[in-house]
Amino acid sequence: MRISVTVAGIPALVDVLHYHNQEPFNGSARHCDSDQDFYGYSELDYVLLDRKGYRARWLEKKVKDLGLEDQLYDTIMETIGEQYA
């Protein structure tokens, strides 16, 4: 899945390689395999691409240098949530 995003004013694409959302368990914690299964969790693996679809390592570095990882993660998760709602 590819998602259009803007990173520090630069238009880009995100190629989502893996996404999994484990909803919280509705029963007893004793019946769960782990605490993560009981409380729920999300997994996300992605690659940042330029507008032409090529991997943009320079943009990944910019995201890291500017501390925008959490903001980008939230944007991706919000977009995925809208698509699967």
DSSP file (Angstrom, degrees, kcal/mol; ACC not computed):
  #  RESIDUE AA STRUCTURE BP1 BP2  ACC     N-H-->O    O-->H-N    N-H-->O    O-->H-N    TCO  KAPPA ALPHA  PHI   PSI    X-CA   Y-CA   Z-CA
    1    1 A M              0   0    0      0, 0.0    15,-3.0     0, 0.0     2,-0.4   0.000 360.0 360.0 360.0 135.5    0.0    0.0    0.0
    2    2 A R  E     -A   15   0A   0     13,-0.2     2,-0.4    11,-0.0    13,-0.2  -0.929 360.0-168.2-114.2 137.6    1.3    3.5   -0.9
    3    3 A I  E     -A   14   0A   0     11,-2.3    11,-2.5    -2,-0.4     2,-0.4  -0.974  19.5-129.8-125.3 135.0    0.3    6.6    1.0
    4    4 A S  E     +A   13   0A   0     -2,-0.4     2,-0.3     9,-0.2     9,-0.2  -0.716  38.7 164.5 -83.0 131.4    0.9   10.2    0.0
    5    5 A V  E     -A   12   0A   0      7,-2.5     7,-2.9    -2,-0.4     2,-0.4  -0.890  34.5-130.9-138.3 168.4    2.5   12.3    2.8
    6    6 A T  E     -A   11   0A   0     -2,-0.3     2,-0.6     5,-0.2     3,-0.0  -0.995  19.5-167.3-123.8 124.8    4.3   15.6    3.2
    7    7 A V  E >  S-A   10   0A   0      3,-3.0     3,-2.0    -2,-0.4    56,-0.0  -0.946  74.9 -24.9-116.9 113.8    7.5   15.6    5.2
    8    8 A A  T 3  S-     0   0    0     -2,-0.6    -1,-0.2     1,-0.3    60,-0.0   0.874 129.0 -48.7  52.0  40.3    8.8   19.0    6.3
    9    9 A G  T 3  S+     0   0    0      1,-0.2    -1,-0.3    -3,-0.0    -3,-0.0   0.462 115.6 119.4  82.6   1.7    7.0   20.5    3.4
   10   10 A I  E <   -A    7   0A   0     -3,-2.0    -3,-3.0    49,-0.0    -1,-0.2  -0.889  64.0-129.1-104.6 120.4    8.3   17.9    0.9
   11   11 A P  E     +A    6   0A   0      0, 0.0    40,-0.4     0, 0.0     2,-0.3  -0.455  44.1 152.8 -67.4 137.8    5.8   15.7   -0.9
   12   12 A A  E     -A    5   0A   0     -7,-2.9    -7,-2.5    -2,-0.1     2,-0.3  -0.900  37.5-117.6-152.5 177.5    6.6   12.0   -0.6
   13   13 A L  E     -AB   4  49A   0     36,-2.3    36,-3.3    -2,-0.3     2,-0.5  -0.920  13.7-147.8-123.2 151.9    5.2    8.5   -0.6
   14   14 A V  E     -AB   3  48A   0    -11,-2.5   -11,-2.3    -2,-0.3     2,-0.8  -0.989   6.7-154.3-118.8 125.0    5.2    5.9    2.1
   15   15 A D  E     -AB   2  47A   0     32,-2.9    32,-1.9    -2,-0.5     2,-0.7  -0.880  14.0-147.3 -97.9 108.8    5.3    2.3    1.0
   16   16 A V  E     + B   0  46A   0    -15,-3.0    30,-0.3    -2,-0.8     3,-0.1  -0.677  20.7 177.0 -80.7 115.4    3.7    0.2    3.8
   17   17 A L  E     +     0   0A   0     28,-2.4     2,-0.3    -2,-0.7    29,-0.2   0.823  67.5   7.6 -87.2 -35.7    5.5   -3.1    3.9
   18   18 A H  E     + B   0  45A   0     27,-1.8    27,-2.6     2,-0.0     2,-0.4  -0.983  60.0 174.0-151.5 134.9    3.7   -4.6    6.9
   19   19 A Y  E     + B   0  44A   0     -2,-0.3     2,-0.3    25,-0.2    25,-0.2  -0.983   5.2 167.1-142.4 131.4    0.8   -3.5    9.1
   20   20 A H  E     - B   0  43A   0     23,-2.1    23,-3.1    -2,-0.4     2,-0.5  -0.981  13.2-167.3-143.9 132.0   -0.9   -5.5   11.9
   21   21 A N  E     - B   0  42A   0     -2,-0.3     2,-0.8    21,-0.2    21,-0.2  -0.963   5.4-163.7-121.3 113.8   -3.4   -4.2   14.4
   22   22 A Q  E     - B   0  41A   0     19,-3.3    19,-1.7    -2,-0.5     3,-0.1  -0.861  16.7-143.6 -97.6 110.4   -4.1   -6.5   17.4
   23   23 A E        -     0   0    0     -2,-0.8    17,-0.3    17,-0.2     3,-0.1  -0.365  32.1 -89.5 -68.6 151.8   -7.3   -5.4   19.1
   24   24 A P        -     0   0    0      0, 0.0    15,-0.2     0, 0.0    14,-0.2  -0.307  47.7-105.0 -60.7 147.2   -7.4   -5.7   22.9
   25   25 A F        -     0   0    0     13,-1.3     7,-0.1    12,-0.6     4,-0.0  -0.504  19.8-150.4 -75.6 140.6   -8.7   -9.1   24.2
   26   26 A N  S    S+     0   0    0     -2,-0.2     2,-0.1    -3,-0.1    -1,-0.1   0.224  72.2  56.1 -97.8  14.6  -12.3   -9.0   25.6
   27   27 A G  S    S-     0   0    0      1,-0.2     2,-0.2    11,-0.1    -2,-0.1  -0.335 100.4 -39.9-123.2-154.7  -11.8  -11.8   28.1
   28   28 A S    >   -     0   0    0     -2,-0.1     3,-1.5     1,-0.1    -1,-0.2  -0.464  44.2-128.7 -75.7 144.6   -9.7  -12.8   31.0
   29   29 A A  G >  S+     0   0    0      1,-0.3     3,-1.4     2,-0.2    -1,-0.1   0.744 105.6  70.9 -63.0 -23.3   -5.9  -12.1   30.9
   30   30 A R  G 3  S+     0   0    0      1,-0.3    -1,-0.3     3,-0.0    -2,-0.0   0.745  94.5  53.8 -65.4 -23.2   -5.4  -15.7   31.8
   31   31 A H  G <  S+     0   0    0     -3,-1.5     2,-0.3     3,-0.0    -1,-0.3   0.342  91.1  94.3 -96.3   6.5   -6.6  -16.8   28.4
   32   32 A C  S <  S-     0   0    0     -3,-1.4     3,-0.1     1,-0.1     4,-0.0  -0.708  72.3-135.9 -98.6 150.5   -4.1  -14.6   26.4
   33   33 A D  S    S-     0   0    0     -2,-0.3     2,-0.3     1,-0.2    -1,-0.1   0.815  85.7  -4.5 -71.1 -30.5   -0.8  -15.7   25.1
   34   34 A S  S  > S-     0   0    0      1,-0.1     4,-1.5    -3,-0.0    -1,-0.2  -0.962  72.0-102.5-154.8 169.1    0.9  -12.5   26.3
   35   35 A D  H  > S+     0   0    0     -2,-0.3     4,-2.5     1,-0.2     5,-0.3   0.825 119.0  59.6 -66.4 -30.6    0.2   -9.1   27.9
   36   36 A Q  H  > S+     0   0    0      1,-0.2     4,-2.4     2,-0.2    -1,-0.2   0.901 104.1  49.7 -65.3 -39.4    0.5   -7.5   24.5
   37   37 A D  H  4 S+     0   0    0      2,-0.2   -12,-0.6     1,-0.2    -1,-0.2   0.877 111.5  50.2 -64.4 -36.5   -2.4   -9.6   23.2
   38   38 A F  H  < S+     0   0    0     -4,-1.5   -13,-1.3   -14,-0.2    -2,-0.2   0.931 121.0  31.7 -68.1 -45.9   -4.5   -8.6   26.2
   39   39 A Y  H  < S-     0   0    0     -4,-2.5    -2,-0.2   -15,-0.2    -1,-0.2   0.693 110.2-126.4 -86.7 -20.0   -3.9   -4.9   25.8
   40   40 A G     <  -     0   0    0     -4,-2.4     2,-0.3   -17,-0.3   -17,-0.2   0.086  27.2-162.0  88.5 155.3   -3.6   -4.8   22.0
   41   41 A Y  E     -B   22   0A   0    -19,-1.7   -19,-3.3    -4,-0.1     2,-0.4  -0.976  12.3-130.9-162.9 167.5   -0.9   -3.4   19.8
   42   42 A S  E     -B   21   0A   0     -2,-0.3     2,-0.4   -21,-0.2   -21,-0.2  -0.985  11.6-159.3-129.3 142.2    0.0   -2.2   16.3
   43   43 A E  E     +B   20   0A   0    -23,-3.1   -23,-2.1    -2,-0.4     2,-0.4  -0.965  13.2 177.5-118.8 138.7    2.9   -3.1   14.1
   44   44 A L  E     +B   19   0A   0     -2,-0.4     2,-0.4   -25,-0.2   -25,-0.2  -0.977   9.7 178.8-145.2 127.8    4.0   -0.9   11.2
   45   45 A D  E     +B   18   0A   0    -27,-2.6   -28,-2.4    -2,-0.4   -27,-1.8  -0.998  20.8 158.3-127.0 127.6    6.9   -1.3    8.8
   46   46 A Y  E     -B   16   0A   0     -2,-0.4     2,-0.4   -30,-0.3   -30,-0.2  -0.951  32.0-141.6-147.4 164.3    7.4    1.2    6.0
   47   47 A V  E     -B   15   0A   0    -32,-1.9   -32,-2.9    -2,-0.3     2,-0.4  -0.992  23.6-128.7-128.2 137.3    9.8    2.8    3.5
   48   48 A L  E     -B   14   0A   0     -2,-0.4     8,-2.5   -34,-0.2     2,-0.3  -0.728  30.8-173.8 -87.6 131.4    9.9    6.5    2.6
   49   49 A L  E     -BC  13  55A   0    -36,-3.3   -36,-2.3    -2,-0.4     6,-0.2  -0.850  23.4-117.7-122.8 156.6    9.9    7.1   -1.2
   50   50 A D    >   -     0   0    0      4,-2.9     3,-1.7    -2,-0.3   -38,-0.1  -0.265  49.3 -87.8 -79.2-179.7   10.2   10.2   -3.3
   51   51 A R  T 3  S+     0   0    0    -40,-0.4   -39,-0.1     1,-0.3    -1,-0.1   0.729 128.8  56.4 -65.5 -21.2    7.3   11.2   -5.6
   52   52 A K  T 3  S-     0   0    0      2,-0.1    -1,-0.3   -39,-0.1   -40,-0.0   0.539 121.4-105.2 -87.1  -6.9    8.6    9.0   -8.4
   53   53 A G  S <  S+     0   0    0     -3,-1.7     2,-0.3     1,-0.3    -2,-0.1   0.570  75.9 133.3  96.6  10.2    8.6    5.9   -6.1
   54   54 A Y        -     0   0    0      1,-0.1    -4,-2.9     2,-0.0    -1,-0.3  -0.710  68.1 -93.8 -93.5 145.7   12.3    5.6   -5.5
   55   55 A R  B     -C   49   0A   0     -2,-0.3     2,-0.7    -6,-0.2    -6,-0.3  -0.333  34.9-153.8 -58.8 133.3   13.6    5.0   -2.0
   56   56 A A    >>  +     0   0    0     -8,-2.5     4,-2.0     1,-0.2     3,-0.5  -0.705  25.6 165.1-114.5  78.0   14.5    8.4   -0.4
   57   57 A R  H 3> S+     0   0    0     -2,-0.7     4,-2.4     1,-0.2    -1,-0.2   0.844  78.9  59.3 -62.2 -32.7   17.2    7.7    2.2
   58   58 A W  H 3> S+     0   0    0      1,-0.2     4,-1.7     2,-0.2    -1,-0.2   0.857 106.9  46.8 -63.8 -34.0   18.0   11.4    2.3
   59   59 A L  H <> S+     0   0    0     -3,-0.5     4,-2.5     2,-0.2    -2,-0.2   0.857 108.7  54.1 -76.5 -35.2   14.4   12.0    3.3
   60   60 A E  H  X S+     0   0    0     -4,-2.0     4,-2.2     2,-0.2    -2,-0.2   0.911 109.7  49.1 -60.0 -42.2   14.5    9.3    6.0
   61   61 A K  H  X S+     0   0    0     -4,-2.4     4,-3.2     2,-0.2    -2,-0.2   0.896 109.5  51.6 -64.1 -40.1   17.6   11.0    7.4
   62   62 A K  H  X S+     0   0    0     -4,-1.7     4,-2.3     2,-0.2    -2,-0.2   0.913 108.6  51.0 -63.5 -42.5   15.8   14.3    7.4
   63   63 A V  H  X>S+     0   0    0     -4,-2.5     5,-2.8     2,-0.2     4,-0.6   0.931 114.6  43.9 -58.9 -46.4   12.8   12.8    9.3
   64   64 A K  H ><5S+     0   0    0     -4,-2.2     3,-0.9     3,-0.2    -2,-0.2   0.931 113.2  50.1 -65.7 -46.3   15.2   11.4   11.9
   65   65 A D  H 3<5S+     0   0    0     -4,-3.2    -1,-0.2     1,-0.3    -2,-0.2   0.851 114.8  44.0 -62.2 -35.8   17.3   14.6   12.1
   66   66 A L  H 3<5S-     0   0    0     -4,-2.3    -1,-0.3    -5,-0.2    -2,-0.2   0.487 111.0-120.2 -88.8  -3.4   14.2   16.7   12.6
   67   67 A G  T <<5 +     0   0    0     -3,-0.9     3,-0.3    -4,-0.6     4,-0.2   0.865  68.8 136.7  69.9  36.1   12.6   14.3   15.1
   68   68 A L     >< +     0   0    0     -5,-2.8     4,-2.6    -6,-0.2     5,-0.2   0.271  30.6 105.7 -98.9  10.9    9.5   13.7   12.9
   69   69 A E  H  > S+     0   0    0     -6,-0.4     4,-2.7     1,-0.2    -1,-0.2   0.922  82.5  45.5 -58.2 -47.7    9.3    9.9   13.3
   70   70 A D  H  > S+     0   0    0     -3,-0.3     4,-2.7     1,-0.2    -1,-0.2   0.900 113.2  49.9 -64.4 -41.2    6.3   10.0   15.7
   71   71 A Q  H  > S+     0   0    0     -4,-0.2     4,-2.1     2,-0.2    -1,-0.2   0.913 113.1  46.3 -64.1 -42.9    4.5   12.6   13.6
   72   72 A L  H  X S+     0   0    0     -4,-2.6     4,-2.5     2,-0.2    -2,-0.2   0.915 112.0  51.4 -65.3 -43.5    5.0   10.5   10.4
   73   73 A Y  H  X S+     0   0    0     -4,-2.7     4,-2.7    -5,-0.2     5,-0.2   0.931 110.7  48.5 -57.7 -47.5    4.0    7.3   12.3
   74   74 A D  H  X S+     0   0    0     -4,-2.7     4,-2.4     1,-0.2    -1,-0.2   0.893 110.8  50.7 -62.1 -40.8    0.8    9.0   13.5
   75   75 A T  H  X S+     0   0    0     -4,-2.1     4,-2.2     2,-0.2    -1,-0.2   0.918 112.5  46.3 -63.0 -44.2    0.0   10.2    9.9
   76   76 A I  H  X S+     0   0    0     -4,-2.5     4,-2.6     2,-0.2     5,-0.2   0.938 113.6  47.8 -63.9 -47.3    0.5    6.8    8.4
   77   77 A M  H  X S+     0   0    0     -4,-2.7     4,-2.5     1,-0.2    -2,-0.2   0.882 111.4  51.1 -63.2 -38.6   -1.6    5.1   11.1
   78   78 A E  H  X S+     0   0    0     -4,-2.4     4,-2.0    -5,-0.2    -1,-0.2   0.918 111.6  47.2 -64.0 -43.6   -4.4    7.6   10.7
   79   79 A T  H  X S+     0   0    0     -4,-2.2     4,-1.8     2,-0.2    -2,-0.2   0.909 112.7  48.6 -65.5 -42.7   -4.5    7.1    7.0
   80   80 A I  H  X S+     0   0    0     -4,-2.6     4,-1.9     1,-0.2    -2,-0.2   0.918 109.8  53.1 -62.5 -43.2   -4.5    3.3    7.3
   81   81 A G  H  X S+     0   0    0     -4,-2.5     4,-0.7     1,-0.2    -1,-0.2   0.878 108.3  49.9 -60.1 -39.6   -7.3    3.6    9.9
   82   82 A E  H  < S+     0   0    0     -4,-2.0     3,-0.3     1,-0.2    -1,-0.2   0.869 111.0  49.6 -66.8 -36.7   -9.4    5.7    7.5
   83   83 A Q  H  < S+     0   0    0     -4,-1.8    -2,-0.2     1,-0.2    -1,-0.2   0.809 116.8  39.9 -73.9 -29.3   -8.9    3.2    4.7
   84   84 A Y  H  <        0   0    0     -4,-1.9    -1,-0.2     1,-0.2    -2,-0.2   0.418 360.0 360.0-100.3   1.8   -9.8    0.2    6.8
   85   85 A A     <        0   0    0     -4,-0.7    -1,-0.2    -3,-0.3    -2,-0.1   0.483 360.0 360.0 -77.1 360.0  -12.7    1.9    8.7
